[in-house]
């Protein structure tokens, strides 16, 4: 079974947060800054059916506050609207 977003949305596996600093100090949950980077798992389409300019495996930076958190096969994912994808990087 797989998840495919409907409409102009992207399913992303966000990168894990660091648990401690390089010096060995543990970071409490309240002090962690959320990284908004991740790997694209699957993509939807534009309203007219055209494919989005992303593919599975792309690394992206995303923004926005309206993201849907999803747990699937004991893994955490997020679904964001395509307009909130800020950049693609290597």
PDB file of N, CA, C and O in Angstrom:
ATOM      1  N   UNK A   1       0.851  -1.180   0.000  1.00  0.00           N
ATOM      2  CA  UNK A   1       0.000   0.000   0.000  1.00  0.00           C
ATOM      3  C   UNK A   1       0.889   1.232   0.000  1.00  0.00           C
ATOM      4  O   UNK A   1       1.938   1.246   0.643  1.00  0.00           O
ATOM      5  N   UNK A   2       0.471   2.268  -0.720  1.00  0.00           N
ATOM      6  CA  UNK A   2       1.239   3.507  -0.782  1.00  0.00           C
ATOM      7  C   UNK A   2       0.296   4.700  -0.651  1.00  0.00           C
ATOM      8  O   UNK A   2      -0.923   4.563  -0.758  1.00  0.00           O
ATOM      9  N   UNK A   3       0.884   5.864  -0.419  1.00  0.00           N
ATOM     10  CA  UNK A   3       0.112   7.101  -0.297  1.00  0.00           C
ATOM     11  C   UNK A   3       0.427   7.967  -1.507  1.00  0.00           C
ATOM     12  O   UNK A   3       1.596   8.208  -1.809  1.00  0.00           O
ATOM     13  N   UNK A   4      -0.599   8.437  -2.202  1.00  0.00           N
ATOM     14  CA  UNK A   4      -0.442   9.372  -3.311  1.00  0.00           C
ATOM     15  C   UNK A   4      -1.285  10.602  -3.011  1.00  0.00           C
ATOM     16  O   UNK A   4      -2.504  10.490  -2.874  1.00  0.00           O
ATOM     17  N   UNK A   5      -0.662  11.780  -2.905  1.00  0.00           N
ATOM     18  CA  UNK A   5      -1.429  12.987  -2.640  1.00  0.00           C
ATOM     19  C   UNK A   5      -2.394  13.307  -3.786  1.00  0.00           C
ATOM     20  O   UNK A   5      -2.108  13.016  -4.948  1.00  0.00           O
ATOM     21  N   UNK A   6      -3.528  13.904  -3.451  1.00  0.00           N
ATOM     22  CA  UNK A   6      -4.515  14.315  -4.445  1.00  0.00           C
ATOM     23  C   UNK A   6      -4.394  15.823  -4.637  1.00  0.00           C
ATOM     24  O   UNK A   6      -4.312  16.578  -3.668  1.00  0.00           O
ATOM     25  N   UNK A   7      -4.384  16.249  -5.891  1.00  0.00           N
ATOM     26  CA  UNK A   7      -4.238  17.674  -6.189  1.00  0.00           C
ATOM     27  C   UNK A   7      -2.779  18.103  -6.091  1.00  0.00           C
ATOM     28  O   UNK A   7      -1.882  17.261  -6.059  1.00  0.00           O
ATOM     29  N   UNK A   8      -2.540  19.413  -6.044  1.00  0.00           N
ATOM     30  CA  UNK A   8      -1.158  19.924  -6.028  1.00  0.00           C
ATOM     31  C   UNK A   8      -0.527  19.826  -4.633  1.00  0.00           C
ATOM     32  O   UNK A   8      -0.249  20.837  -3.989  1.00  0.00           O
ATOM     33  N   UNK A   9      -0.311  18.594  -4.189  1.00  0.00           N
ATOM     34  CA  UNK A   9       0.284  18.350  -2.874  1.00  0.00           C
ATOM     35  C   UNK A   9       1.457  17.381  -3.022  1.00  0.00           C
ATOM     36  O   UNK A   9       1.559  16.638  -3.999  1.00  0.00           O
ATOM     37  N   UNK A  10       2.345  17.414  -2.013  1.00  0.00           N
ATOM     38  CA  UNK A  10       3.556  16.609  -2.049  1.00  0.00           C
ATOM     39  C   UNK A  10       3.699  15.866  -0.719  1.00  0.00           C
ATOM     40  O   UNK A  10       3.555  16.468   0.346  1.00  0.00           O
ATOM     41  N   UNK A  11       3.981  14.566  -0.775  1.00  0.00           N
ATOM     42  CA  UNK A  11       4.245  13.766   0.419  1.00  0.00           C
ATOM     43  C   UNK A  11       5.747  13.781   0.663  1.00  0.00           C
ATOM     44  O   UNK A  11       6.528  13.412  -0.214  1.00  0.00           O
ATOM     45  N   UNK A  12       6.154  14.213   1.872  1.00  0.00           N
ATOM     46  CA  UNK A  12       7.563  14.399   2.204  1.00  0.00           C
ATOM     47  C   UNK A  12       7.912  13.607   3.460  1.00  0.00           C
ATOM     48  O   UNK A  12       7.128  13.557   4.408  1.00  0.00           O
ATOM     49  N   UNK A  13       9.085  12.993   3.461  1.00  0.00           N
ATOM     50  CA  UNK A  13       9.656  12.378   4.664  1.00  0.00           C
ATOM     51  C   UNK A  13      10.633  13.396   5.232  1.00  0.00           C
ATOM     52  O   UNK A  13      11.731  13.562   4.700  1.00  0.00           O
ATOM     53  N   UNK A  14      10.242  14.095   6.328  1.00  0.00           N
ATOM     54  CA  UNK A  14      11.128  15.131   6.874  1.00  0.00           C
ATOM     55  C   UNK A  14      12.392  14.530   7.476  1.00  0.00           C
ATOM     56  O   UNK A  14      12.392  13.390   7.941  1.00  0.00           O
ATOM     57  N   UNK A  15      13.480  15.320   7.459  1.00  0.00           N
ATOM     58  CA  UNK A  15      14.728  14.876   8.057  1.00  0.00           C
ATOM     59  C   UNK A  15      14.590  14.846   9.569  1.00  0.00           C
ATOM     60  O   UNK A  15      13.874  15.661  10.151  1.00  0.00           O
ATOM     61  N   UNK A  16      15.275  13.910  10.198  1.00  0.00           N
ATOM     62  CA  UNK A  16      15.248  13.757  11.654  1.00  0.00           C
ATOM     63  C   UNK A  16      15.928  14.946  12.330  1.00  0.00           C
ATOM     64  O   UNK A  16      16.869  15.532  11.795  1.00  0.00           O
ATOM     65  N   UNK A  17      15.430  15.285  13.512  1.00  0.00           N
ATOM     66  CA  UNK A  17      16.022  16.348  14.313  1.00  0.00           C
ATOM     67  C   UNK A  17      17.209  15.796  15.094  1.00  0.00           C
ATOM     68  O   UNK A  17      17.206  14.633  15.500  1.00  0.00           O
ATOM     69  N   UNK A  18      18.214  16.627  15.300  1.00  0.00           N
ATOM     70  CA  UNK A  18      19.360  16.227  16.105  1.00  0.00           C
ATOM     71  C   UNK A  18      18.947  16.121  17.565  1.00  0.00           C
ATOM     72  O   UNK A  18      18.260  17.001  18.083  1.00  0.00           O
ATOM     73  N   UNK A  19      19.364  15.048  18.228  1.00  0.00           N
ATOM     74  CA  UNK A  19      19.044  14.839  19.639  1.00  0.00           C
ATOM     75  C   UNK A  19      20.025  15.553  20.551  1.00  0.00           C
ATOM     76  O   UNK A  19      19.676  15.949  21.663  1.00  0.00           O
ATOM     77  N   UNK A  20      21.277  15.719  20.069  1.00  0.00           N
ATOM     78  CA  UNK A  20      22.263  16.411  20.891  1.00  0.00           C
ATOM     79  C   UNK A  20      23.212  17.190  19.992  1.00  0.00           C
ATOM     80  O   UNK A  20      23.304  16.935  18.791  1.00  0.00           O
ATOM     81  N   UNK A  21      23.910  18.136  20.591  1.00  0.00           N
ATOM     82  CA  UNK A  21      24.850  18.972  19.844  1.00  0.00           C
ATOM     83  C   UNK A  21      26.141  18.206  19.593  1.00  0.00           C
ATOM     84  O   UNK A  21      26.331  17.113  20.126  1.00  0.00           O
ATOM     85  N   UNK A  22      27.024  18.772  18.787  1.00  0.00           N
ATOM     86  CA  UNK A  22      28.306  18.136  18.515  1.00  0.00           C
ATOM     87  C   UNK A  22      29.137  17.990  19.785  1.00  0.00           C
ATOM     88  O   UNK A  22      29.969  17.088  19.891  1.00  0.00           O
ATOM     89  N   UNK A  23      28.906  18.885  20.749  1.00  0.00           N
ATOM     90  CA  UNK A  23      29.625  18.826  22.018  1.00  0.00           C
ATOM     91  C   UNK A  23      29.041  17.829  23.001  1.00  0.00           C
ATOM     92  O   UNK A  23      29.591  17.653  24.088  1.00  0.00           O
ATOM     93  N   UNK A  24      27.933  17.166  22.649  1.00  0.00           N
ATOM     94  CA  UNK A  24      27.361  16.144  23.502  1.00  0.00           C
ATOM     95  C   UNK A  24      26.231  16.608  24.401  1.00  0.00           C
ATOM     96  O   UNK A  24      25.775  15.842  25.250  1.00  0.00           O
ATOM     97  N   UNK A  25      25.765  17.844  24.240  1.00  0.00           N
ATOM     98  CA  UNK A  25      24.674  18.366  25.064  1.00  0.00           C
ATOM     99  C   UNK A  25      23.349  17.972  24.428  1.00  0.00           C
ATOM    100  O   UNK A  25      23.121  18.220  23.244  1.00  0.00           O
ATOM    101  N   UNK A  26      22.467  17.350  25.229  1.00  0.00           N
ATOM    102  CA  UNK A  26      21.156  16.950  24.725  1.00  0.00           C
ATOM    103  C   UNK A  26      20.243  18.162  24.598  1.00  0.00           C
ATOM    104  O   UNK A  26      20.221  19.028  25.472  1.00  0.00           O
ATOM    105  N   UNK A  27      19.491  18.217  23.508  1.00  0.00           N
ATOM    106  CA  UNK A  27      18.596  19.327  23.215  1.00  0.00           C
ATOM    107  C   UNK A  27      17.175  18.938  23.618  1.00  0.00           C
ATOM    108  O   UNK A  27      16.654  17.938  23.124  1.00  0.00           O
ATOM    109  N   UNK A  28      16.528  19.716  24.517  1.00  0.00           N
ATOM    110  CA  UNK A  28      15.143  19.396  24.881  1.00  0.00           C
ATOM    111  C   UNK A  28      14.190  19.693  23.720  1.00  0.00           C
ATOM    112  O   UNK A  28      14.487  20.537  22.874  1.00  0.00           O
ATOM    113  N   UNK A  29      13.041  18.997  23.679  1.00  0.00           N
ATOM    114  CA  UNK A  29      12.048  19.178  22.608  1.00  0.00           C
ATOM    115  C   UNK A  29      11.662  20.632  22.434  1.00  0.00           C
ATOM    116  O   UNK A  29      11.494  21.095  21.306  1.00  0.00           O
ATOM    117  N   UNK A  30      11.517  21.370  23.543  1.00  0.00           N
ATOM    118  CA  UNK A  30      11.056  22.757  23.471  1.00  0.00           C
ATOM    119  C   UNK A  30      12.074  23.680  22.815  1.00  0.00           C
ATOM    120  O   UNK A  30      11.714  24.759  22.343  1.00  0.00           O
ATOM    121  N   UNK A  31      13.336  23.274  22.778  1.00  0.00           N
ATOM    122  CA  UNK A  31      14.380  24.131  22.210  1.00  0.00           C
ATOM    123  C   UNK A  31      14.763  23.746  20.786  1.00  0.00           C
ATOM    124  O   UNK A  31      15.543  24.450  20.143  1.00  0.00           O
ATOM    125  N   UNK A  32      14.226  22.642  20.289  1.00  0.00           N
ATOM    126  CA  UNK A  32      14.585  22.204  18.939  1.00  0.00           C
ATOM    127  C   UNK A  32      13.934  23.098  17.895  1.00  0.00           C
ATOM    128  O   UNK A  32      12.753  23.436  17.976  1.00  0.00           O
ATOM    129  N   UNK A  33      14.741  23.467  16.919  1.00  0.00           N
ATOM    130  CA  UNK A  33      14.223  24.229  15.785  1.00  0.00           C
ATOM    131  C   UNK A  33      13.895  23.240  14.687  1.00  0.00           C
ATOM    132  O   UNK A  33      14.737  22.435  14.289  1.00  0.00           O
ATOM    133  N   UNK A  34      12.665  23.305  14.201  1.00  0.00           N
ATOM    134  CA  UNK A  34      12.227  22.364  13.166  1.00  0.00           C
ATOM    135  C   UNK A  34      12.920  22.668  11.851  1.00  0.00           C
ATOM    136  O   UNK A  34      12.827  23.780  11.331  1.00  0.00           O
ATOM    137  N   UNK A  35      13.621  21.666  11.315  1.00  0.00           N
ATOM    138  CA  UNK A  35      14.201  21.808   9.983  1.00  0.00           C
ATOM    139  C   UNK A  35      13.081  21.572   8.996  1.00  0.00           C
ATOM    140  O   UNK A  35      12.294  20.640   9.164  1.00  0.00           O
ATOM    141  N   UNK A  36      12.997  22.371   8.009  1.00  0.00           N
ATOM    142  CA  UNK A  36      11.948  22.210   7.009  1.00  0.00           C
ATOM    143  C   UNK A  36      12.573  21.709   5.719  1.00  0.00           C
ATOM    144  O   UNK A  36      12.503  22.347   4.669  1.00  0.00           O
ATOM    145  N   UNK A  37      13.189  20.535   5.842  1.00  0.00           N
ATOM    146  CA  UNK A  37      13.811  19.879   4.706  1.00  0.00           C
ATOM    147  C   UNK A  37      13.407  18.413   4.731  1.00  0.00           C
ATOM    148  O   UNK A  37      13.154  17.844   5.793  1.00  0.00           O
ATOM    149  N   UNK A  38      13.351  17.810   3.554  1.00  0.00           N
ATOM    150  CA  UNK A  38      13.010  16.398   3.510  1.00  0.00           C
ATOM    151  C   UNK A  38      13.107  15.833   2.111  1.00  0.00           C
ATOM    152  O   UNK A  38      13.444  16.532   1.155  1.00  0.00           O
ATOM    153  N   UNK A  39      12.805  14.550   2.012  1.00  0.00           N
ATOM    154  CA  UNK A  39      12.825  13.836   0.741  1.00  0.00           C
ATOM    155  C   UNK A  39      11.402  13.658   0.230  1.00  0.00           C
ATOM    156  O   UNK A  39      10.500  13.313   0.993  1.00  0.00           O
ATOM    157  N   UNK A  40      11.206  13.893  -1.059  1.00  0.00           N
ATOM    158  CA  UNK A  40       9.897  13.692  -1.684  1.00  0.00           C
ATOM    159  C   UNK A  40       9.654  12.192  -1.821  1.00  0.00           C
ATOM    160  O   UNK A  40      10.501  11.456  -2.326  1.00  0.00           O
ATOM    161  N   UNK A  41       8.490  11.754  -1.366  1.00  0.00           N
ATOM    162  CA  UNK A  41       8.106  10.353  -1.467  1.00  0.00           C
ATOM    163  C   UNK A  41       7.157  10.155  -2.650  1.00  0.00           C
ATOM    164  O   UNK A  41       7.335   9.227  -3.439  1.00  0.00           O
ATOM    165  N   UNK A  42       6.156  11.019  -2.775  1.00  0.00           N
ATOM    166  CA  UNK A  42       5.247  10.967  -3.922  1.00  0.00           C
ATOM    167  C   UNK A  42       4.624  12.342  -4.128  1.00  0.00           C
ATOM    168  O   UNK A  42       4.615  13.180  -3.227  1.00  0.00           O
ATOM    169  N   UNK A  43       4.102  12.556  -5.336  1.00  0.00           N
ATOM    170  CA  UNK A  43       3.530  13.857  -5.689  1.00  0.00           C
ATOM    171  C   UNK A  43       2.169  13.673  -6.350  1.00  0.00           C
ATOM    172  O   UNK A  43       1.888  12.641  -6.958  1.00  0.00           O
ATOM    173  N   UNK A  44       1.338  14.695  -6.216  1.00  0.00           N
ATOM    174  CA  UNK A  44       0.045  14.715  -6.893  1.00  0.00           C
ATOM    175  C   UNK A  44       0.197  15.390  -8.245  1.00  0.00           C
ATOM    176  O   UNK A  44       1.273  15.363  -8.842  1.00  0.00           O
ATOM    177  N   UNK A  45      -0.886  15.998  -8.727  1.00  0.00           N
ATOM    178  CA  UNK A  45      -0.875  16.704 -10.007  1.00  0.00           C
ATOM    179  C   UNK A  45      -1.527  18.069  -9.844  1.00  0.00           C
ATOM    180  O   UNK A  45      -2.225  18.322  -8.862  1.00  0.00           O
ATOM    181  N   UNK A  46      -1.293  18.948 -10.816  1.00  0.00           N
ATOM    182  CA  UNK A  46      -2.003  20.218 -10.848  1.00  0.00           C
ATOM    183  C   UNK A  46      -3.484  19.936 -11.081  1.00  0.00           C
ATOM    184  O   UNK A  46      -3.860  18.825 -11.455  1.00  0.00           O
ATOM    185  N   UNK A  47      -4.322  20.950 -10.858  1.00  0.00           N
ATOM    186  CA  UNK A  47      -5.768  20.787 -11.029  1.00  0.00           C
ATOM    187  C   UNK A  47      -6.145  20.330 -12.443  1.00  0.00           C
ATOM    188  O   UNK A  47      -7.134  19.618 -12.621  1.00  0.00           O
ATOM    189  N   UNK A  48      -5.360  20.737 -13.445  1.00  0.00           N
ATOM    190  CA  UNK A  48      -5.665  20.358 -14.827  1.00  0.00           C
ATOM    191  C   UNK A  48      -5.077  18.997 -15.218  1.00  0.00           C
ATOM    192  O   UNK A  48      -5.165  18.594 -16.378  1.00  0.00           O
ATOM    193  N   UNK A  49      -4.475  18.286 -14.247  1.00  0.00           N
ATOM    194  CA  UNK A  49      -3.933  16.959 -14.505  1.00  0.00           C
ATOM    195  C   UNK A  49      -2.470  16.921 -14.900  1.00  0.00           C
ATOM    196  O   UNK A  49      -1.901  15.837 -15.024  1.00  0.00           O
ATOM    197  N   UNK A  50      -1.840  18.078 -15.101  1.00  0.00           N
ATOM    198  CA  UNK A  50      -0.422  18.108 -15.458  1.00  0.00           C
ATOM    199  C   UNK A  50       0.422  17.709 -14.248  1.00  0.00           C
ATOM    200  O   UNK A  50       0.061  18.022 -13.114  1.00  0.00           O
ATOM    201  N   UNK A  51       1.547  17.019 -14.481  1.00  0.00           N
ATOM    202  CA  UNK A  51       2.388  16.591 -13.357  1.00  0.00           C
ATOM    203  C   UNK A  51       3.122  17.768 -12.709  1.00  0.00           C
ATOM    204  O   UNK A  51       3.460  18.747 -13.374  1.00  0.00           O
ATOM    205  N   UNK A  52       3.358  17.656 -11.413  1.00  0.00           N
ATOM    206  CA  UNK A  52       4.151  18.655 -10.706  1.00  0.00           C
ATOM    207  C   UNK A  52       5.615  18.480 -11.099  1.00  0.00           C
ATOM    208  O   UNK A  52       6.022  17.372 -11.450  1.00  0.00           O
ATOM    209  N   UNK A  53       6.425  19.557 -11.048  1.00  0.00           N
ATOM    210  CA  UNK A  53       7.832  19.454 -11.460  1.00  0.00           C
ATOM    211  C   UNK A  53       8.731  18.849 -10.374  1.00  0.00           C
ATOM    212  O   UNK A  53       9.866  19.292 -10.193  1.00  0.00           O
ATOM    213  N   UNK A  54       8.237  17.856  -9.663  1.00  0.00           N
ATOM    214  CA  UNK A  54       9.010  17.129  -8.651  1.00  0.00           C
ATOM    215  C   UNK A  54       8.812  15.640  -8.886  1.00  0.00           C
ATOM    216  O   UNK A  54       7.854  15.218  -9.535  1.00  0.00           O
ATOM    217  N   UNK A  55       9.738  14.850  -8.346  1.00  0.00           N
ATOM    218  CA  UNK A  55       9.594  13.406  -8.449  1.00  0.00           C
ATOM    219  C   UNK A  55      10.084  12.777  -7.146  1.00  0.00           C
ATOM    220  O   UNK A  55      10.781  13.420  -6.360  1.00  0.00           O
ATOM    221  N   UNK A  56       9.720  11.540  -6.929  1.00  0.00           N
ATOM    222  CA  UNK A  56      10.163  10.819  -5.740  1.00  0.00           C
ATOM    223  C   UNK A  56      11.686  10.810  -5.686  1.00  0.00           C
ATOM    224  O   UNK A  56      12.353  10.565  -6.691  1.00  0.00           O
ATOM    225  N   UNK A  57      12.223  11.078  -4.506  1.00  0.00           N
ATOM    226  CA  UNK A  57      13.672  11.102  -4.327  1.00  0.00           C
ATOM    227  C   UNK A  57      14.269  12.501  -4.320  1.00  0.00           C
ATOM    228  O   UNK A  57      15.400  12.677  -3.867  1.00  0.00           O
ATOM    229  N   UNK A  58      13.535  13.510  -4.814  1.00  0.00           N
ATOM    230  CA  UNK A  58      14.037  14.883  -4.779  1.00  0.00           C
ATOM    231  C   UNK A  58      14.165  15.349  -3.339  1.00  0.00           C
ATOM    232  O   UNK A  58      13.369  14.964  -2.483  1.00  0.00           O
ATOM    233  N   UNK A  59      15.169  16.176  -3.072  1.00  0.00           N
ATOM    234  CA  UNK A  59      15.358  16.777  -1.760  1.00  0.00           C
ATOM    235  C   UNK A  59      14.816  18.199  -1.835  1.00  0.00           C
ATOM    236  O   UNK A  59      15.176  18.953  -2.738  1.00  0.00           O
ATOM    237  N   UNK A  60      13.944  18.572  -0.881  1.00  0.00           N
ATOM    238  CA  UNK A  60      13.297  19.875  -0.949  1.00  0.00           C
ATOM    239  C   UNK A  60      13.371  20.617   0.382  1.00  0.00           C
ATOM    240  O   UNK A  60      13.560  20.024   1.445  1.00  0.00           O
ATOM    241  N   UNK A  61      13.216  21.921   0.284  1.00  0.00           N
ATOM    242  CA  UNK A  61      13.025  22.802   1.430  1.00  0.00           C
ATOM    243  C   UNK A  61      11.602  23.309   1.313  1.00  0.00           C
ATOM    244  O   UNK A  61      11.187  23.765   0.248  1.00  0.00           O
ATOM    245  N   UNK A  62      10.856  23.233   2.395  1.00  0.00           N
ATOM    246  CA  UNK A  62       9.462  23.645   2.360  1.00  0.00           C
ATOM    247  C   UNK A  62       9.178  24.645   3.465  1.00  0.00           C
ATOM    248  O   UNK A  62       9.903  24.712   4.457  1.00  0.00           O
ATOM    249  N   UNK A  63       8.123  25.417   3.287  1.00  0.00           N
ATOM    250  CA  UNK A  63       7.717  26.405   4.270  1.00  0.00           C
ATOM    251  C   UNK A  63       6.241  26.241   4.566  1.00  0.00           C
ATOM    252  O   UNK A  63       5.647  25.198   4.294  1.00  0.00           O
ATOM    253  N   UNK A  64       5.662  27.286   5.126  1.00  0.00           N
ATOM    254  CA  UNK A  64       4.233  27.273   5.400  1.00  0.00           C
ATOM    255  C   UNK A  64       3.899  26.620   6.722  1.00  0.00           C
ATOM    256  O   UNK A  64       4.727  25.953   7.342  1.00  0.00           O
ATOM    257  N   UNK A  65       2.667  26.830   7.135  1.00  0.00           N
ATOM    258  CA  UNK A  65       2.206  26.297   8.412  1.00  0.00           C
ATOM    259  C   UNK A  65       1.070  25.296   8.240  1.00  0.00           C
ATOM    260  O   UNK A  65       0.690  24.631   9.204  1.00  0.00           O
ATOM    261  N   UNK A  66       0.528  25.177   7.053  1.00  0.00           N
ATOM    262  CA  UNK A  66      -0.618  24.289   6.833  1.00  0.00           C
ATOM    263  C   UNK A  66      -0.149  22.964   6.241  1.00  0.00           C
ATOM    264  O   UNK A  66      -0.381  22.682   5.065  1.00  0.00           O
ATOM    265  N   UNK A  67       0.506  22.162   7.057  1.00  0.00           N
ATOM    266  CA  UNK A  67       0.946  20.850   6.610  1.00  0.00           C
ATOM    267  C   UNK A  67       0.234  19.789   7.425  1.00  0.00           C
ATOM    268  O   UNK A  67      -0.078  19.990   8.599  1.00  0.00           O
ATOM    269  N   UNK A  68      -0.013  18.681   6.800  1.00  0.00           N
ATOM    270  CA  UNK A  68      -0.717  17.577   7.434  1.00  0.00           C
ATOM    271  C   UNK A  68       0.300  16.510   7.818  1.00  0.00           C
ATOM    272  O   UNK A  68       1.021  15.998   6.961  1.00  0.00           O
ATOM    273  N   UNK A  69       0.360  16.172   9.105  1.00  0.00           N
ATOM    274  CA  UNK A  69       1.278  15.134   9.561  1.00  0.00           C
ATOM    275  C   UNK A  69       0.591  13.781   9.468  1.00  0.00           C
ATOM    276  O   UNK A  69      -0.567  13.634   9.859  1.00  0.00           O
ATOM    277  N   UNK A  70       1.317  12.784   8.943  1.00  0.00           N
ATOM    278  CA  UNK A  70       0.766  11.456   8.704  1.00  0.00           C
ATOM    279  C   UNK A  70       1.749  10.414   9.218  1.00  0.00           C
ATOM    280  O   UNK A  70       2.958  10.558   9.032  1.00  0.00           O
ATOM    281  N   UNK A  71       1.239   9.356   9.868  1.00  0.00           N
ATOM    282  CA  UNK A  71       2.082   8.229  10.238  1.00  0.00           C
ATOM    283  C   UNK A  71       1.649   7.040   9.392  1.00  0.00           C
ATOM    284  O   UNK A  71       0.465   6.708   9.333  1.00  0.00           O
ATOM    285  N   UNK A  72       2.615   6.401   8.737  1.00  0.00           N
ATOM    286  CA  UNK A  72       2.334   5.281   7.838  1.00  0.00           C
ATOM    287  C   UNK A  72       3.447   4.260   8.013  1.00  0.00           C
ATOM    288  O   UNK A  72       4.621   4.604   7.876  1.00  0.00           O
ATOM    289  N   UNK A  73       3.108   3.031   8.308  1.00  0.00           N
ATOM    290  CA  UNK A  73       4.094   1.971   8.554  1.00  0.00           C
ATOM    291  C   UNK A  73       5.124   2.395   9.605  1.00  0.00           C
ATOM    292  O   UNK A  73       6.320   2.152   9.445  1.00  0.00           O
ATOM    293  N   UNK A  74       4.658   3.020  10.661  1.00  0.00           N
ATOM    294  CA  UNK A  74       5.483   3.474  11.798  1.00  0.00           C
ATOM    295  C   UNK A  74       6.523   4.511  11.406  1.00  0.00           C
ATOM    296  O   UNK A  74       7.515   4.684  12.114  1.00  0.00           O
ATOM    297  N   UNK A  75       6.316   5.198  10.301  1.00  0.00           N
ATOM    298  CA  UNK A  75       7.185   6.291   9.848  1.00  0.00           C
ATOM    299  C   UNK A  75       6.363   7.566   9.798  1.00  0.00           C
ATOM    300  O   UNK A  75       5.170   7.526   9.498  1.00  0.00           O
ATOM    301  N   UNK A  76       6.998   8.707  10.092  1.00  0.00           N
ATOM    302  CA  UNK A  76       6.314   9.997  10.055  1.00  0.00           C
ATOM    303  C   UNK A  76       6.547  10.682   8.717  1.00  0.00           C
ATOM    304  O   UNK A  76       7.670  10.735   8.215  1.00  0.00           O
ATOM    305  N   UNK A  77       5.472  11.203   8.153  1.00  0.00           N
ATOM    306  CA  UNK A  77       5.505  11.932   6.888  1.00  0.00           C
ATOM    307  C   UNK A  77       4.684  13.203   7.050  1.00  0.00           C
ATOM    308  O   UNK A  77       3.921  13.353   8.004  1.00  0.00           O
ATOM    309  N   UNK A  78       4.855  14.116   6.097  1.00  0.00           N
ATOM    310  CA  UNK A  78       3.986  15.293   6.039  1.00  0.00           C
ATOM    311  C   UNK A  78       3.495  15.465   4.612  1.00  0.00           C
ATOM    312  O   UNK A  78       4.165  15.077   3.655  1.00  0.00           O
ATOM    313  N   UNK A  79       2.318  16.053   4.488  1.00  0.00           N
ATOM    314  CA  UNK A  79       1.781  16.410   3.178  1.00  0.00           C
ATOM    315  C   UNK A  79       1.689  17.922   3.140  1.00  0.00           C
ATOM    316  O   UNK A  79       1.022  18.526   3.981  1.00  0.00           O
ATOM    317  N   UNK A  80       2.358  18.547   2.164  1.00  0.00           N
ATOM    318  CA  UNK A  80       2.337  19.999   2.020  1.00  0.00           C
ATOM    319  C   UNK A  80       1.807  20.360   0.638  1.00  0.00           C
ATOM    320  O   UNK A  80       1.895  19.573  -0.304  1.00  0.00           O
ATOM    321  N   UNK A  81       1.265  21.541   0.540  1.00  0.00           N
ATOM    322  CA  UNK A  81       0.820  22.024  -0.768  1.00  0.00           C
ATOM    323  C   UNK A  81       2.046  22.386  -1.600  1.00  0.00           C
ATOM    324  O   UNK A  81       3.057  22.842  -1.067  1.00  0.00           O
ATOM    325  N   UNK A  82       1.945  22.180  -2.897  1.00  0.00           N
ATOM    326  CA  UNK A  82       3.071  22.453  -3.796  1.00  0.00           C
ATOM    327  C   UNK A  82       3.542  23.898  -3.681  1.00  0.00           C
ATOM    328  O   UNK A  82       4.739  24.167  -3.783  1.00  0.00           O
ATOM    329  N   UNK A  83       2.616  24.829  -3.471  1.00  0.00           N
ATOM    330  CA  UNK A  83       2.999  26.247  -3.383  1.00  0.00           C
ATOM    331  C   UNK A  83       3.923  26.527  -2.186  1.00  0.00           C
ATOM    332  O   UNK A  83       4.588  27.562  -2.150  1.00  0.00           O
ATOM    333  N   UNK A  84       3.966  25.611  -1.207  1.00  0.00           N
ATOM    334  CA  UNK A  84       4.826  25.788  -0.042  1.00  0.00           C
ATOM    335  C   UNK A  84       6.214  25.168  -0.214  1.00  0.00           C
ATOM    336  O   UNK A  84       7.041  25.257   0.693  1.00  0.00           O
ATOM    337  N   UNK A  85       6.480  24.543  -1.358  1.00  0.00           N
ATOM    338  CA  UNK A  85       7.824  24.043  -1.651  1.00  0.00           C
ATOM    339  C   UNK A  85       8.653  25.235  -2.083  1.00  0.00           C
ATOM    340  O   UNK A  85       8.351  25.884  -3.084  1.00  0.00           O
ATOM    341  N   UNK A  86       9.700  25.520  -1.323  1.00  0.00           N
ATOM    342  CA  UNK A  86      10.519  26.712  -1.559  1.00  0.00           C
ATOM    343  C   UNK A  86      11.641  26.441  -2.550  1.00  0.00           C
ATOM    344  O   UNK A  86      11.914  27.265  -3.423  1.00  0.00           O
ATOM    345  N   UNK A  87      12.300  25.277  -2.418  1.00  0.00           N
ATOM    346  CA  UNK A  87      13.438  24.975  -3.274  1.00  0.00           C
ATOM    347  C   UNK A  87      13.684  23.483  -3.350  1.00  0.00           C
ATOM    348  O   UNK A  87      13.238  22.714  -2.498  1.00  0.00           O
ATOM    349  N   UNK A  88      14.404  23.090  -4.391  1.00  0.00           N
ATOM    350  CA  UNK A  88      14.870  21.716  -4.569  1.00  0.00           C
ATOM    351  C   UNK A  88      16.378  21.788  -4.542  1.00  0.00           C
ATOM    352  O   UNK A  88      16.963  22.688  -5.144  1.00  0.00           O
ATOM    353  N   UNK A  89      17.027  20.851  -3.849  1.00  0.00           N
ATOM    354  CA  UNK A  89      18.495  20.889  -3.791  1.00  0.00           C
ATOM    355  C   UNK A  89      19.093  19.514  -3.951  1.00  0.00           C
ATOM    356  O   UNK A  89      18.388  18.508  -3.867  1.00  0.00           O
ATOM    357  N   UNK A  90      20.420  19.464  -4.187  1.00  0.00           N
ATOM    358  CA  UNK A  90      21.149  18.193  -4.366  1.00  0.00           C
ATOM    359  C   UNK A  90      21.962  17.884  -3.148  1.00  0.00           C
ATOM    360  O   UNK A  90      22.644  16.860  -3.105  1.00  0.00           O
TER     361      UNK A  90
END
